[in-house]
Amino acid sequence: MGVAVSGWPLARAVSQAGQLGVVSGTALDTVLARRLQMGDKDGKMREALRNFPIPEVAERILESYFVPGGKSENAPFKSKSLPAIEPNRMALDLLVAANFCEVFLAKQGHNGVVGVNLLEKIQLPTMPSLFGAMLAGVDYVLMGAGIPRAIPAILDSLSNFAPTELKLDVAGAGSGQEFVTRFNPAPYRPQDRQTLQRPFFIAIISSSTLALTLARKCSSHVDGFVVEAPTAGGHNAPPRGSWGLDELGQPVYGARDIPDLEQIRELGLPFWLAGGRASAERLQDAINFGASGIQVGTAFAFCDESGIDPAIKKRVLEESKRGSLKVFTDPLASPTGYPFKVLELTNTLSDRQVYEERDRLCDLGYLREAYAKEDGSVGFRCPGEPVDDYVRKGGDSTATIGRKCVCNGLLATVEMPQIRKQGFCEPPLVTSGDAILKIAEFLTPGHETYSATDVVNRLLS
């Protein structure tokens, strides 16, 4: 669902309705920094920081980023350091505290369960992000967009405040070369805690082969699976084997891309079905088959409690009622190389003119690729950065064609756009599953918007 779309208000509402509410953990360090610079008008970020177990960490963050009354609308956000193999102390502070704050607020006022979702492809922030969420008592961790084989053991380690490392995927690394990033939770350990609750780990997968691998070959245990179809929003797994494009330029999925649900069921672990499942009938079908339920994204993404700009939600709901929405599975948009669902809307990055008017740059860096340099060190490059820079770092210029800045686009979607030179405002990039065509069905008579509770009630009806 992108960055801060499923933030603490949405996760909390879903949890209060008796379901598993999940916060997006992607780029939360930038989200916290920008919320504070916008003045934290409802005071929630400062409230959560007051409850962070290491007060001096909260004080450093507030001193560096909080702007009383908020920055000027035309002023740019203060930048933060890019993700790094050896992050500085402020970078770690932001990651740990931001994930703590989001989960802490999502868990307030009810006894329901809360999860956090991360992308395996975004490796550098993973361990401090997980630890921050665990400090706040997160109940579930969900992770896809890669093979999250190492994560269960990392959760075991972090729950004991043990120093932890994660092997990095580095393009061009030679045989015998291994690169890792490390995280030591000791500076963030509360004096009264010996251990932390180890959250359940749910892997987001698209094939039974991956389910079998994770169930049998993880160094620790996987607790269940979300089985995602290519109709789901955000990043999709690419089609298996060699694949082509349809007449619109979208990846063609075939029989090999349909997961063997029978094999997954035989593993005996809980599983949920995802991608175009947001109806009472499809929920019942999933349960009848033996699934624990369904994962719903798109229907919640455009409800009242989601973080998407209300003006965008209003446009989308109006167009959904008219039946005029289009979703394009873009094989090029994401720097990761994974297909990425893009909702076609004017004045967003899906608009060709808007895309071409934006200067190429990569100043957030979450989706950069790590690559091995000739001197044995690791560099970072992004096919969304200036073409000459990418080629200078050993990248192929053809990989830059059609690439969009997903990081900046998703932050603009949730009303946190960076302001550039001469007042240029980063345009939004809206992602959505194919189910967007039917979200107007969640509107009740006489209402122009709908709530998370409306979605839950309709699915359980």
C-alpha positions in Angstrom: 0.0 0.0 0.0 3.0 2.3 -0.2 4.5 4.6 2.5 2.3 5.7 5.5 -0.9 4.7 3.7 -1.5 2.0 6.3 -0.2 4.2 9.1 -1.1 4.0 12.8 -4.7 5.4 12.4 -5.7 2.8 9.9 -3.9 -0.1 11.6 -5.5 0.9 14.9 -9.0 1.1 13.4 -8.7 -2.3 11.8 -7.4 -3.8 15.1 -10.2 -2.2 17.0 -12.6 -3.9 14.6 -11.2 -7.3 15.7 -8.8 -7.9 12.8 -5.0 -7.7 12.3 -4.2 -4.1 11.6 -0.8 -3.7 9.9 1.4 -0.6 9.7 3.7 -0.1 6.8 7.3 0.1 8.1 8.7 1.4 4.8 10.5 4.7 5.1 9.1 5.4 8.5 12.3 7.3 9.5 11.6 9.9 6.8 7.9 9.9 7.7 8.6 10.7 11.4 11.1 13.4 10.4 8.7 15.0 8.1 5.7 14.8 10.4 7.8 16.6 13.0 8.8 19.3 10.5 5.2 19.8 9.6 4.6 20.7 13.3 3.0 17.4 14.5 -0.3 19.2 14.7 -2.2 16.5 16.6 0.8 16.0 18.9 0.8 12.2 18.4 4.4 11.9 17.3 5.6 13.8 20.4 3.2 11.7 22.6 4.7 8.5 21.2 8.3 9.8 21.6 7.6 10.7 25.3 6.9 6.9 25.7 10.1 5.8 24.0 12.1 3.9 26.6 15.3 5.9 26.0 14.4 9.5 26.6 17.7 11.0 25.2 17.0 9.4 21.8 13.6 11.1 21.7 15.2 14.4 22.7 17.8 14.2 20.0 15.2 13.6 17.3 13.0 16.4 18.5 15.9 18.8 18.7 16.9 18.0 15.2 13.5 17.8 13.4 10.6 19.3 15.3 9.4 22.7 14.0 6.8 24.3 16.3 3.9 25.4 14.1 5.3 23.6 11.2 7.6 24.6 8.4 6.5 27.0 5.6 4.6 25.1 2.8 7.1 26.4 0.3 10.1 25.4 2.3 11.8 22.0 1.6 12.0 19.3 4.2 15.3 18.9 6.0 17.2 16.0 4.5 18.4 13.0 6.4 21.2 10.6 5.6 20.6 7.9 3.0 20.4 4.2 4.2 23.9 2.9 4.7 25.7 -0.3 5.6 27.1 1.5 8.7 24.5 4.1 9.6 25.3 6.9 11.9 23.6 7.3 15.3 20.9 9.7 14.2 19.9 7.4 11.4 19.6 4.5 13.8 17.7 6.7 16.3 15.2 7.6 13.6 14.6 4.1 12.4 14.2 2.6 15.8 12.0 5.4 17.2 9.9 5.8 14.1 8.9 2.1 14.1 8.3 2.3 17.8 6.0 5.3 17.5 3.9 3.8 14.7 3.3 0.6 16.5 2.8 2.3 19.9 0.1 4.5 18.5 -1.5 1.7 16.6 -1.8 -0.4 19.8 -3.4 2.4 21.9 -6.9 2.0 23.3 -7.6 -1.6 22.5 -6.4 -5.2 23.1 -6.2 -6.2 19.4 -3.2 -7.3 17.5 -1.0 -5.1 15.3 1.6 -6.1 12.7 4.3 -4.3 10.7 5.0 -4.9 7.0 8.5 -4.5 5.5 10.0 -5.2 2.0 12.8 -7.8 1.9 14.3 -5.8 -1.0 14.9 -2.9 1.3 17.6 -4.5 3.5 19.6 -1.7 5.1 16.9 -0.4 7.5 15.4 -3.9 8.2 17.0 -4.7 11.6 16.6 -1.4 13.4 13.1 -1.1 12.0 12.1 -4.5 13.3 13.7 -3.8 16.7 11.8 -0.5 17.0 8.5 -2.2 16.3 9.3 -5.0 18.8 10.1 -2.4 21.5 6.5 -1.3 21.1 5.2 -4.9 21.3 4.3 -5.6 17.7 2.5 -8.9 17.4 3.2 -9.8 13.8 5.9 -9.1 11.2 4.9 -9.5 7.5 7.5 -9.4 4.8 7.6 -10.0 1.0 9.2 -8.6 -2.1 12.0 -11.1 -1.9 13.0 -14.2 -0.1 12.9 -13.3 3.7 14.7 -16.5 4.8 16.9 -14.7 7.3 14.2 -12.8 9.1 12.9 -15.4 11.6 16.3 -15.9 13.1 16.8 -12.2 13.3 13.6 -11.9 15.2 14.9 -14.5 17.6 18.1 -12.6 18.1 16.5 -9.2 18.5 14.1 -10.5 21.1 17.1 -11.3 23.3 18.8 -7.9 22.6 21.6 -9.7 20.9 23.9 -8.1 18.2 22.5 -9.2 14.8 23.7 -9.2 11.2 22.0 -9.5 7.8 23.7 -10.7 4.7 23.3 -8.1 1.9 22.5 -8.8 -1.8 25.3 -7.1 -3.7 25.3 -7.1 -7.5 28.6 -8.2 -9.0 30.0 -9.7 -5.8 32.6 -12.4 -6.5 32.7 -15.9 -5.1 33.8 -15.7 -1.5 32.8 -12.1 -1.2 30.1 -11.6 1.5 28.8 -8.3 2.7 26.7 -7.8 5.8 25.0 -5.0 7.8 25.0 -5.2 11.5 22.8 -3.9 14.3 23.5 -3.8 18.0 20.3 -3.1 20.0 22.2 -2.5 23.3 21.9 1.3 23.2 18.1 1.0 23.0 17.6 -1.6 25.7 15.3 -0.5 28.5 16.8 -1.1 31.9 13.9 -3.2 33.1 13.7 -5.6 30.1 15.6 -8.8 29.7 13.8 -10.0 26.6 11.2 -8.7 24.1 8.1 -10.5 22.8 9.2 -12.4 19.6 6.4 -11.5 17.0 4.9 -14.1 14.7 6.5 -14.0 11.3 4.3 -14.2 8.2 6.0 -14.4 4.8 4.3 -12.9 1.8 4.8 -15.2 -1.1 3.4 -15.9 -4.6 4.4 -19.6 -5.1 4.2 -22.9 -3.3 7.9 -23.5 -4.0 8.8 -20.5 -1.9 6.5 -21.6 0.8 8.2 -25.0 0.9 11.6 -23.4 1.0 10.8 -21.0 3.9 9.0 -23.7 5.9 11.8 -26.2 5.6 15.0 -24.3 5.2 14.8 -21.2 7.5 17.2 -21.2 10.4 14.2 -20.5 12.6 10.5 -20.9 12.1 8.0 -19.2 9.8 4.5 -18.9 11.4 2.4 -18.6 8.3 2.0 -17.2 4.8 0.1 -14.6 2.9 -0.3 -16.0 -0.6 -0.5 -13.0 -3.0 -1.8 -13.0 -6.5 -0.5 -10.5 -9.2 -3.8 -8.6 -8.9 -2.6 -7.1 -5.6 -1.3 -3.5 -5.4 2.3 -2.3 -4.9 5.1 -4.6 -6.0 4.2 -7.8 -7.7 6.4 -10.9 -8.1 7.5 -11.1 -11.8 6.0 -13.9 -13.9 8.0 -17.1 -13.5 10.3 -18.2 -16.3 10.7 -16.2 -19.5 7.8 -13.8 -20.0 6.5 -11.2 -22.3 4.2 -8.2 -22.3 0.6 -7.8 -23.4 -0.7 -5.3 -25.9 -0.7 -2.6 -23.2 2.9 -3.3 -22.1 2.0 -5.2 -18.9 3.7 -8.5 -17.8 1.8 -11.6 -18.9 1.1 -14.0 -16.1 0.3 -17.6 -16.9 -0.4 -21.0 -15.4 3.0 -21.2 -13.7 2.2 -18.1 -11.7 -0.8 -19.7 -10.0 0.4 -21.0 -6.6 -0.4 -24.6 -5.7 -2.7 -23.8 -2.7 -3.1 -27.5 -1.9 0.7 -27.8 -1.3 0.7 -24.7 0.9 -2.3 -26.1 2.9 -0.5 -29.4 3.4 2.3 -27.6 5.2 0.0 -27.2 8.1 0.7 -23.5 8.8 -1.8 -20.7 8.8 -2.2 -18.9 5.4 -4.2 -16.0 4.1 -5.1 -15.3 0.5 -4.4 -11.9 -1.0 -5.1 -10.0 -4.3 -8.7 -9.2 -5.3 -10.2 -11.0 -2.3 -12.1 -8.1 -0.7 -15.6 -9.5 -0.7 -17.7 -11.6 1.7 -18.0 -14.3 -0.8 -14.3 -14.6 -1.5 -13.5 -14.5 2.2 -15.9 -17.4 2.7 -14.4 -19.3 -0.2 -10.9 -18.9 1.4 -12.1 -20.1 4.8 -13.9 -23.1 3.2 -10.6 -24.0 1.5 -8.8 -24.0 4.8 -7.2 -20.5 4.8 -7.3 -18.5 8.0 -8.7 -15.6 6.1 -7.7 -12.9 3.5 -5.4 -10.0 3.4 -7.1 -6.8 2.2 -5.1 -3.7 0.9 -6.8 -1.6 -1.7 -10.2 -1.3 0.0 -8.5 0.0 3.1 -6.1 2.2 1.2 -8.9 4.6 0.2 -10.9 4.6 3.5 -11.1 7.6 5.8 -8.3 6.4 8.1 -5.7 5.8 5.4 -2.8 8.2 4.9 -3.5 9.0 1.2 -4.2 12.7 0.5 -8.0 13.2 0.9 -8.2 15.0 -2.4 -6.7 11.9 -4.2 -9.2 9.6 -2.3 -12.1 11.8 -3.4 -11.0 11.7 -7.1 -10.5 8.0 -7.0 -13.9 7.3 -5.4 -15.6 9.5 -7.9 -13.9 7.8 -10.8 -14.6 4.4 -9.3 -18.4 5.2 -9.3 -18.1 6.1 -12.9 -16.1 3.0 -13.7 -13.3 5.1 -15.4 -10.3 3.9 -13.3 -7.4 2.1 -14.9 -4.5 0.3 -13.2 -1.3 -0.4 -15.1 1.1 -3.1 -14.1 4.2 -1.3 -15.0 7.2 -3.5 -15.6 9.6 -0.5 -15.6 8.4 2.0 -12.9 10.1 0.5 -9.9 13.9 0.7 -9.5 13.7 -2.8 -8.0 12.9 -4.4 -11.4 9.7 -5.9 -9.9 6.4 -5.1 -11.7 4.6 -2.2 -9.9 0.9 -1.5 -9.9 0.3 2.2 -10.9 -3.1 3.9 -10.7 -3.5 6.1 -13.8 -4.4 9.6 -12.6 -3.7 13.0 -14.1 -1.2 15.2 -12.3 0.6 12.2 -10.9 3.7 10.4 -12.1 1.5 8.1 -14.2 0.9 11.2 -16.4 3.7 11.1 -19.1 4.0 14.9 -19.1 4.4 15.1 -15.3 7.0 12.3 -15.4 9.0 14.0 -18.1 9.0 17.4 -16.4 10.5 16.0 -13.2 14.3 16.1 -12.9 15.8 12.7 -12.3 17.4 12.3 -8.8 17.6 9.8 -6.0 17.8 11.6 -2.6 15.9 9.1 -0.4 17.7 5.9 -1.5 15.5 3.2 -0.2 15.3 1.2 -3.5 18.9 1.6 -4.5 20.9 -1.4 -5.6 24.1 -2.4 -3.8 27.0 -3.2 -6.1 30.5 -4.4 -5.7 33.2 -1.8 -6.6 36.6 -2.6 -8.0 38.3 -1.8 -4.8 36.2 -4.4 -2.9 33.8 -1.9 -1.3 30.1 -1.5 -1.8 28.5 1.3 -3.8 24.9 2.1 -4.4 23.1 3.1 -7.6 19.5 3.6 -8.6 18.1 3.4 -12.2 15.8 6.3 -11.2 18.8 8.7 -10.7 20.4 10.8 -13.5 21.4 8.5 -16.3 25.1 9.6 -16.4 25.5 8.9 -12.7 24.0 5.5 -13.0 26.2 4.5 -16.0 29.3 5.9 -14.2 28.6 3.4 -11.4 28.5 0.5 -13.9 24.8 0.5 -14.6 23.3 -0.2 -18.0 21.6 2.9 -19.4 18.8 0.8 -20.8 17.8 0.0 -17.2 17.0 3.6 -16.6 14.2 3.8 -19.3 10.8 4.4 -17.7 12.0 4.3 -14.1 10.1 6.4 -11.7 11.1 7.7 -8.3 8.9 5.5 -6.3 10.2 6.8 -2.9 9.4 10.5 -3.5 6.2 9.6 -5.3 4.8 7.6 -2.5 5.6 10.2 0.1 3.9 12.9 -2.0 0.8 10.6 -2.1 0.5 10.9 1.7 0.9 14.7 1.7 4.6 14.8 2.4 6.1 16.0 -0.9 9.6 17.4 -1.1 9.9 20.9 -2.4 12.6 21.4 -5.0 14.3 24.4 -6.6 12.0 27.1 -8.0 9.1 25.7 -5.9 8.7 22.4 -7.8 6.6 20.0 -5.7 7.3 16.3 -6.0 4.2 14.7 -7.7 2.4 11.7 -6.2 2.6 8.2 -7.4 -0.5 6.1 -6.5 -0.4 2.4 -6.3 -3.5 0.1 -6.2 -4.6 -3.4 -6.8 -7.0 -4.3 -9.5 -9.8 -4.3 -6.9 -9.8 -0.4 -7.1 -12.5 -0.7 -9.8 -15.0 -1.8 -7.2 -14.1 0.2 -4.1 -17.2 2.5 -4.5 -19.2 -0.6 -3.4 -17.9 0.2 0.2 -19.8 3.5 0.2 -23.0 3.4 2.3 -26.1 5.3 1.0 -25.8 9.0 1.5 -22.0 9.0 2.1 -19.1 10.1 -0.1 -16.5 8.3 2.0 -16.2 5.1 4.0 -14.4 4.0 7.1 -12.2 1.0 7.9 -15.1 -0.4 10.0 -17.4 -0.2 6.9 -14.9 -2.4 5.1 -14.7 -4.9 7.9 -18.5 -5.0 8.3 -19.0 -5.6 4.6 -16.4 -8.4 4.4 -17.9 -10.1 7.5 -21.6 -9.7 6.4 
